[in-house]
Amino acid sequence: MSSNPIEQALAVIEKGHQLAGHFPSKAMMDRARRVLDGRLTAADAEAEMNRELACIVARERVSRKALKGV
């Protein structure tokens, strides 16, 4: 295992997610790295996730409307 504390923390985060049946994307792991190394605050990370979620919701709404023929 790496002696770098950030790399160790990332390995623990990734493994914890995997054990729960989740597989974090590169973007998710990059966000965790930026929080751990101080380039991103927790509040900014949350804002990033909320923007990404809003995009997913918008795409789903468009898809559902298309399926319904609206």
Biopython code that builds the backbone (N, CA, C, O; Angstrom):
import numpy as np
from Bio.PDB.StructureBuilder import StructureBuilder

atoms = [
    (1, "MET", "N", (0.853, -1.178, 0.000)),
    (1, "MET", "CA", (0.000, 0.000, 0.000)),
    (1, "MET", "C", (0.895, 1.235, 0.000)),
    (1, "MET", "O", (1.996, 1.216, 0.550)),
    (2, "SER", "N", (0.413, 2.299, -0.618)),
    (2, "SER", "CA", (1.157, 3.545, -0.737)),
    (2, "SER", "C", (1.358, 4.187, 0.627)),
    (2, "SER", "O", (0.532, 4.034, 1.527)),
    (3, "SER", "N", (2.464, 4.905, 0.769)),
    (3, "SER", "CA", (2.704, 5.637, 2.013)),
    (3, "SER", "C", (2.067, 7.024, 1.953)),
    (3, "SER", "O", (2.069, 7.751, 2.946)),
    (4, "ASN", "N", (1.524, 7.392, 0.798)),
    (4, "ASN", "CA", (0.865, 8.675, 0.636)),
    (4, "ASN", "C", (-0.501, 8.614, 1.319)),
    (4, "ASN", "O", (-1.335, 7.792, 0.941)),
    (5, "PRO", "N", (-0.749, 9.468, 2.320)),
    (5, "PRO", "CA", (-2.023, 9.393, 3.058)),
    (5, "PRO", "C", (-3.248, 9.650, 2.184)),
    (5, "PRO", "O", (-4.307, 9.074, 2.433)),
    (6, "ILE", "N", (-3.126, 10.494, 1.174)),
    (6, "ILE", "CA", (-4.273, 10.750, 0.297)),
    (6, "ILE", "C", (-4.585, 9.503, -0.530)),
    (6, "ILE", "O", (-5.748, 9.131, -0.688)),
    (7, "GLU", "N", (-3.542, 8.861, -1.054)),
    (7, "GLU", "CA", (-3.753, 7.630, -1.827)),
    (7, "GLU", "C", (-4.350, 6.533, -0.943)),
    (7, "GLU", "O", (-5.211, 5.773, -1.386)),
    (8, "GLN", "N", (-3.892, 6.455, 0.303)),
    (8, "GLN", "CA", (-4.448, 5.464, 1.229)),
    (8, "GLN", "C", (-5.923, 5.744, 1.494)),
    (8, "GLN", "O", (-6.741, 4.823, 1.502)),
    (9, "ALA", "N", (-6.263, 7.010, 1.711)),
    (9, "ALA", "CA", (-7.661, 7.376, 1.971)),
    (9, "ALA", "C", (-8.530, 7.064, 0.755)),
    (9, "ALA", "O", (-9.646, 6.564, 0.896)),
    (10, "LEU", "N", (-8.018, 7.360, -0.437)),
    (10, "LEU", "CA", (-8.771, 7.063, -1.648)),
    (10, "LEU", "C", (-8.996, 5.566, -1.816)),
    (10, "LEU", "O", (-10.070, 5.139, -2.239)),
    (11, "ALA", "N", (-7.982, 4.771, -1.485)),
    (11, "ALA", "CA", (-8.124, 3.313, -1.577)),
    (11, "ALA", "C", (-9.204, 2.818, -0.619)),
    (11, "ALA", "O", (-9.989, 1.936, -0.966)),
    (12, "VAL", "N", (-9.241, 3.379, 0.571)),
    (12, "VAL", "CA", (-10.255, 2.987, 1.559)),
    (12, "VAL", "C", (-11.647, 3.406, 1.076)),
    (12, "VAL", "O", (-12.603, 2.638, 1.187)),
    (13, "ILE", "N", (-11.755, 4.622, 0.541)),
    (13, "ILE", "CA", (-13.040, 5.099, 0.030)),
    (13, "ILE", "C", (-13.538, 4.189, -1.091)),
    (13, "ILE", "O", (-14.694, 3.766, -1.097)),
    (14, "GLU", "N", (-12.647, 3.895, -2.038)),
    (14, "GLU", "CA", (-13.042, 3.066, -3.173)),
    (14, "GLU", "C", (-13.435, 1.659, -2.726)),
    (14, "GLU", "O", (-14.448, 1.124, -3.178)),
    (15, "LYS", "N", (-12.653, 1.070, -1.858)),
    (15, "LYS", "CA", (-12.948, -0.291, -1.398)),
    (15, "LYS", "C", (-14.250, -0.323, -0.604)),
    (15, "LYS", "O", (-15.043, -1.254, -0.749)),
    (16, "GLY", "N", (-14.472, 0.677, 0.224)),
    (16, "GLY", "CA", (-15.723, 0.742, 0.987)),
    (16, "GLY", "C", (-16.934, 0.781, 0.079)),
    (16, "GLY", "O", (-17.930, 0.102, 0.325)),
    (17, "HIS", "N", (-16.844, 1.580, -0.973)),
    (17, "HIS", "CA", (-17.938, 1.644, -1.943)),
    (17, "HIS", "C", (-18.120, 0.297, -2.638)),
    (17, "HIS", "O", (-19.246, -0.171, -2.809)),
    (18, "GLN", "N", (-17.014, -0.321, -3.035)),
    (18, "GLN", "CA", (-17.088, -1.610, -3.727)),
    (18, "GLN", "C", (-17.735, -2.668, -2.836)),
    (18, "GLN", "O", (-18.557, -3.459, -3.299)),
    (19, "LEU", "N", (-17.365, -2.677, -1.575)),
    (19, "LEU", "CA", (-17.936, -3.660, -0.654)),
    (19, "LEU", "C", (-19.438, -3.457, -0.467)),
    (19, "LEU", "O", (-20.166, -4.395, -0.140)),
    (20, "ALA", "N", (-19.890, -2.225, -0.678)),
    (20, "ALA", "CA", (-21.322, -1.928, -0.578)),
    (20, "ALA", "C", (-22.034, -2.145, -1.913)),
    (20, "ALA", "O", (-23.235, -1.900, -2.028)),
    (21, "GLY", "N", (-21.282, -2.609, -2.929)),
    (21, "GLY", "CA", (-21.880, -2.879, -4.223)),
    (21, "GLY", "C", (-21.919, -1.681, -5.150)),
    (21, "GLY", "O", (-22.635, -1.691, -6.151)),
    (22, "HIS", "N", (-21.154, -0.647, -4.824)),
    (22, "HIS", "CA", (-21.098, 0.558, -5.648)),
    (22, "HIS", "C", (-19.716, 0.650, -6.273)),
    (22, "HIS", "O", (-18.729, 0.205, -5.687)),
    (23, "PHE", "N", (-19.653, 1.217, -7.438)),
    (23, "PHE", "CA", (-18.380, 1.321, -8.135)),
    (23, "PHE", "C", (-18.184, 2.765, -8.567)),
    (23, "PHE", "O", (-18.682, 3.180, -9.613)),
    (24, "PRO", "N", (-17.451, 3.536, -7.751)),
    (24, "PRO", "CA", (-17.289, 4.962, -8.033)),
    (24, "PRO", "C", (-16.586, 5.210, -9.369)),
    (24, "PRO", "O", (-15.645, 4.510, -9.742)),
    (25, "SER", "N", (-17.072, 6.225, -10.067)),
    (25, "SER", "CA", (-16.486, 6.602, -11.352)),
    (25, "SER", "C", (-15.177, 7.366, -11.132)),
    (25, "SER", "O", (-14.835, 7.747, -10.012)),
    (26, "LYS", "N", (-14.461, 7.575, -12.232)),
    (26, "LYS", "CA", (-13.234, 8.375, -12.153)),
    (26, "LYS", "C", (-13.556, 9.777, -11.648)),
    (26, "LYS", "O", (-12.801, 10.342, -10.857)),
    (27, "ALA", "N", (-14.667, 10.336, -12.099)),
    (27, "ALA", "CA", (-15.063, 11.683, -11.663)),
    (27, "ALA", "C", (-15.319, 11.718, -10.160)),
    (27, "ALA", "O", (-14.940, 12.673, -9.483)),
    (28, "MET", "N", (-15.956, 10.684, -9.646)),
    (28, "MET", "CA", (-16.226, 10.620, -8.209)),
    (28, "MET", "C", (-14.926, 10.533, -7.406)),
    (28, "MET", "O", (-14.759, 11.203, -6.387)),
    (29, "MET", "N", (-14.026, 9.704, -7.884)),
    (29, "MET", "CA", (-12.754, 9.545, -7.171)),
    (29, "MET", "C", (-11.909, 10.817, -7.295)),
    (29, "MET", "O", (-11.188, 11.176, -6.364)),
    (30, "ASP", "N", (-11.996, 11.490, -8.431)),
    (30, "ASP", "CA", (-11.282, 12.757, -8.588)),
    (30, "ASP", "C", (-11.833, 13.790, -7.614)),
    (30, "ASP", "O", (-11.067, 14.546, -7.015)),
    (31, "ARG", "N", (-13.152, 13.831, -7.448)),
    (31, "ARG", "CA", (-13.755, 14.769, -6.511)),
    (31, "ARG", "C", (-13.279, 14.464, -5.094)),
    (31, "ARG", "O", (-12.956, 15.380, -4.338)),
    (32, "ALA", "N", (-13.234, 13.199, -4.733)),
    (32, "ALA", "CA", (-12.746, 12.824, -3.399)),
    (32, "ALA", "C", (-11.296, 13.252, -3.222)),
    (32, "ALA", "O", (-10.923, 13.766, -2.167)),
    (33, "ARG", "N", (-10.471, 13.043, -4.254)),
    (33, "ARG", "CA", (-9.059, 13.449, -4.189)),
    (33, "ARG", "C", (-8.941, 14.959, -3.964)),
    (33, "ARG", "O", (-8.137, 15.409, -3.148)),
    (34, "ARG", "N", (-9.747, 15.738, -4.696)),
    (34, "ARG", "CA", (-9.672, 17.193, -4.568)),
    (34, "ARG", "C", (-10.128, 17.668, -3.198)),
    (34, "ARG", "O", (-9.616, 18.665, -2.689)),
    (35, "VAL", "N", (-11.086, 16.968, -2.594)),
    (35, "VAL", "CA", (-11.491, 17.316, -1.226)),
    (35, "VAL", "C", (-10.365, 16.968, -0.263)),
    (35, "VAL", "O", (-10.016, 17.766, 0.608)),
    (36, "LEU", "N", (-9.804, 15.786, -0.418)),
    (36, "LEU", "CA", (-8.740, 15.350, 0.490)),
    (36, "LEU", "C", (-7.492, 16.217, 0.401)),
    (36, "LEU", "O", (-6.833, 16.458, 1.412)),
    (37, "ASP", "N", (-7.160, 16.692, -0.810)),
    (37, "ASP", "CA", (-5.934, 17.491, -0.918)),
    (37, "ASP", "C", (-6.184, 18.992, -0.757)),
    (37, "ASP", "O", (-5.257, 19.794, -0.866)),
    (38, "GLY", "N", (-7.432, 19.365, -0.499)),
    (38, "GLY", "CA", (-7.741, 20.752, -0.177)),
    (38, "GLY", "C", (-8.062, 21.645, -1.365)),
    (38, "GLY", "O", (-8.286, 22.843, -1.187)),
    (39, "ARG", "N", (-8.089, 21.092, -2.567)),
    (39, "ARG", "CA", (-8.421, 21.909, -3.740)),
    (39, "ARG", "C", (-9.914, 22.181, -3.845)),
    (39, "ARG", "O", (-10.333, 23.069, -4.587)),
    (40, "LEU", "N", (-10.719, 21.423, -3.106)),
    (40, "LEU", "CA", (-12.171, 21.540, -3.185)),
    (40, "LEU", "C", (-12.730, 21.420, -1.779)),
    (40, "LEU", "O", (-12.353, 20.524, -1.024)),
    (41, "THR", "N", (-13.631, 22.327, -1.432)),
    (41, "THR", "CA", (-14.276, 22.222, -0.125)),
    (41, "THR", "C", (-15.404, 21.195, -0.195)),
    (41, "THR", "O", (-15.865, 20.835, -1.278)),
    (42, "ALA", "N", (-15.833, 20.737, 0.959)),
    (42, "ALA", "CA", (-16.958, 19.799, 0.996)),
    (42, "ALA", "C", (-18.204, 20.449, 0.395)),
    (42, "ALA", "O", (-18.969, 19.788, -0.308)),
    (43, "ALA", "N", (-18.412, 21.738, 0.668)),
    (43, "ALA", "CA", (-19.575, 22.441, 0.127)),
    (43, "ALA", "C", (-19.502, 22.527, -1.400)),
    (43, "ALA", "O", (-20.510, 22.357, -2.086)),
    (44, "ASP", "N", (-18.311, 22.792, -1.922)),
    (44, "ASP", "CA", (-18.154, 22.851, -3.379)),
    (44, "ASP", "C", (-18.335, 21.472, -4.011)),
    (44, "ASP", "O", (-18.886, 21.356, -5.105)),
    (45, "ALA", "N", (-17.877, 20.438, -3.331)),
    (45, "ALA", "CA", (-18.068, 19.074, -3.827)),
    (45, "ALA", "C", (-19.559, 18.741, -3.870)),
    (45, "ALA", "O", (-20.040, 18.130, -4.824)),
    (46, "GLU", "N", (-20.273, 19.144, -2.840)),
    (46, "GLU", "CA", (-21.720, 18.908, -2.812)),
    (46, "GLU", "C", (-22.409, 19.658, -3.955)),
    (46, "GLU", "O", (-23.322, 19.130, -4.589)),
    (47, "ALA", "N", (-21.968, 20.882, -4.210)),
    (47, "ALA", "CA", (-22.551, 21.663, -5.310)),
    (47, "ALA", "C", (-22.279, 20.975, -6.652)),
    (47, "ALA", "O", (-23.158, 20.935, -7.512)),
    (48, "GLU", "N", (-21.082, 20.439, -6.835)),
    (48, "GLU", "CA", (-20.764, 19.698, -8.062)),
    (48, "GLU", "C", (-21.702, 18.507, -8.234)),
    (48, "GLU", "O", (-22.246, 18.277, -9.314)),
    (49, "MET", "N", (-21.879, 17.754, -7.145)),
    (49, "MET", "CA", (-22.752, 16.578, -7.214)),
    (49, "MET", "C", (-24.189, 16.976, -7.514)),
    (49, "MET", "O", (-24.877, 16.298, -8.277)),
    (50, "ASN", "N", (-24.645, 18.075, -6.915)),
    (50, "ASN", "CA", (-26.013, 18.532, -7.170)),
    (50, "ASN", "C", (-26.194, 18.950, -8.619)),
    (50, "ASN", "O", (-27.237, 18.671, -9.211)),
    (51, "ARG", "N", (-25.191, 19.620, -9.212)),
    (51, "ARG", "CA", (-25.281, 19.992, -10.628)),
    (51, "ARG", "C", (-25.332, 18.748, -11.511)),
    (51, "ARG", "O", (-26.121, 18.679, -12.453)),
    (52, "GLU", "N", (-24.485, 17.766, -11.199)),
    (52, "GLU", "CA", (-24.488, 16.529, -11.984)),
    (52, "GLU", "C", (-25.823, 15.807, -11.861)),
    (52, "GLU", "O", (-26.349, 15.298, -12.851)),
    (53, "LEU", "N", (-26.365, 15.761, -10.666)),
    (53, "LEU", "CA", (-27.663, 15.117, -10.457)),
    (53, "LEU", "C", (-28.766, 15.852, -11.212)),
    (53, "LEU", "O", (-29.649, 15.220, -11.793)),
    (54, "ALA", "N", (-28.719, 17.177, -11.208)),
    (54, "ALA", "CA", (-29.723, 17.961, -11.932)),
    (54, "ALA", "C", (-29.677, 17.644, -13.430)),
    (54, "ALA", "O", (-30.720, 17.576, -14.080)),
    (55, "CYS", "N", (-28.483, 17.451, -13.975)),
    (55, "CYS", "CA", (-28.349, 17.085, -15.396)),
    (55, "CYS", "C", (-28.956, 15.709, -15.662)),
    (55, "CYS", "O", (-29.627, 15.508, -16.674)),
    (56, "ILE", "N", (-28.720, 14.774, -14.763)),
    (56, "ILE", "CA", (-29.283, 13.430, -14.914)),
    (56, "ILE", "C", (-30.807, 13.486, -14.873)),
    (56, "ILE", "O", (-31.478, 12.858, -15.693)),
    (57, "VAL", "N", (-31.349, 14.231, -13.925)),
    (57, "VAL", "CA", (-32.803, 14.354, -13.796)),
    (57, "VAL", "C", (-33.394, 14.993, -15.050)),
    (57, "VAL", "O", (-34.427, 14.544, -15.547)),
    (58, "ALA", "N", (-32.747, 16.031, -15.561)),
    (58, "ALA", "CA", (-33.247, 16.699, -16.772)),
    (58, "ALA", "C", (-33.248, 15.737, -17.956)),
    (58, "ALA", "O", (-34.214, 15.700, -18.718)),
    (59, "ARG", "N", (-32.177, 14.960, -18.121)),
    (59, "ARG", "CA", (-32.127, 13.981, -19.219)),
    (59, "ARG", "C", (-33.233, 12.945, -19.079)),
    (59, "ARG", "O", (-33.868, 12.574, -20.066)),
    (60, "GLU", "N", (-33.464, 12.480, -17.864)),
    (60, "GLU", "CA", (-34.516, 11.482, -17.636)),
    (60, "GLU", "C", (-35.891, 12.050, -17.967)),
    (60, "GLU", "O", (-36.735, 11.362, -18.541)),
    (61, "ARG", "N", (-36.108, 13.296, -17.606)),
    (61, "ARG", "CA", (-37.403, 13.915, -17.913)),
    (61, "ARG", "C", (-37.623, 14.001, -19.410)),
    (61, "ARG", "O", (-38.718, 13.727, -19.902)),
    (62, "VAL", "N", (-36.578, 14.382, -20.136)),
    (62, "VAL", "CA", (-36.682, 14.461, -21.596)),
    (62, "VAL", "C", (-36.952, 13.070, -22.167)),
    (62, "VAL", "O", (-37.798, 12.913, -23.047)),
    (63, "SER", "N", (-36.245, 12.074, -21.674)),
    (63, "SER", "CA", (-36.437, 10.701, -22.158)),
    (63, "SER", "C", (-37.848, 10.215, -21.893)),
    (63, "SER", "O", (-38.464, 9.592, -22.758)),
    (64, "ARG", "N", (-38.356, 10.487, -20.727)),
    (64, "ARG", "CA", (-39.715, 10.033, -20.393)),
    (64, "ARG", "C", (-40.766, 10.727, -21.243)),
    (64, "ARG", "O", (-41.746, 10.110, -21.660)),
    (65, "LYS", "N", (-40.554, 12.022, -21.497)),
    (65, "LYS", "CA", (-41.500, 12.743, -22.360)),
    (65, "LYS", "C", (-41.475, 12.155, -23.765)),
    (65, "LYS", "O", (-42.521, 11.999, -24.395)),
    (66, "ALA", "N", (-40.292, 11.833, -24.249)),
    (66, "ALA", "CA", (-40.166, 11.251, -25.595)),
    (66, "ALA", "C", (-40.873, 9.901, -25.664)),
    (66, "ALA", "O", (-41.516, 9.583, -26.665)),
    (67, "LEU", "N", (-40.756, 9.113, -24.609)),
    (67, "LEU", "CA", (-41.405, 7.811, -24.585)),
    (67, "LEU", "C", (-42.929, 7.934, -24.562)),
    (67, "LEU", "O", (-43.643, 7.111, -25.135)),
    (68, "LYS", "N", (-43.406, 8.974, -23.890)),
    (68, "LYS", "CA", (-44.844, 9.181, -23.811)),
    (68, "LYS", "C", (-45.382, 9.881, -25.047)),
    (68, "LYS", "O", (-46.595, 9.948, -25.246)),
    (69, "GLY", "N", (-44.497, 10.400, -25.874)),
    (69, "GLY", "CA", (-44.919, 11.091, -27.080)),
    (69, "GLY", "C", (-45.410, 12.502, -26.810)),
    (69, "GLY", "O", (-46.188, 13.061, -27.585)),
    (70, "VAL", "N", (-44.954, 13.066, -25.716)),
    (70, "VAL", "CA", (-45.385, 14.438, -25.356)),
    (70, "VAL", "C", (-44.430, 15.433, -25.946)),
    (70, "VAL", "O", (-44.605, 16.638, -25.767)),
]
sb = StructureBuilder()
sb.init_structure("model")
sb.init_model(0)
sb.init_chain("A")
sb.init_seg("    ")
for serial, (resi, resn, name, xyz) in enumerate(atoms, 1):
    if name == "N":
        sb.init_residue(resn, " ", resi, " ")
    sb.init_atom(name, np.array(xyz, "f"), 0.0, 1.0, " ", f" {name:<3s}", serial, name[0])
structure = sb.get_structure()
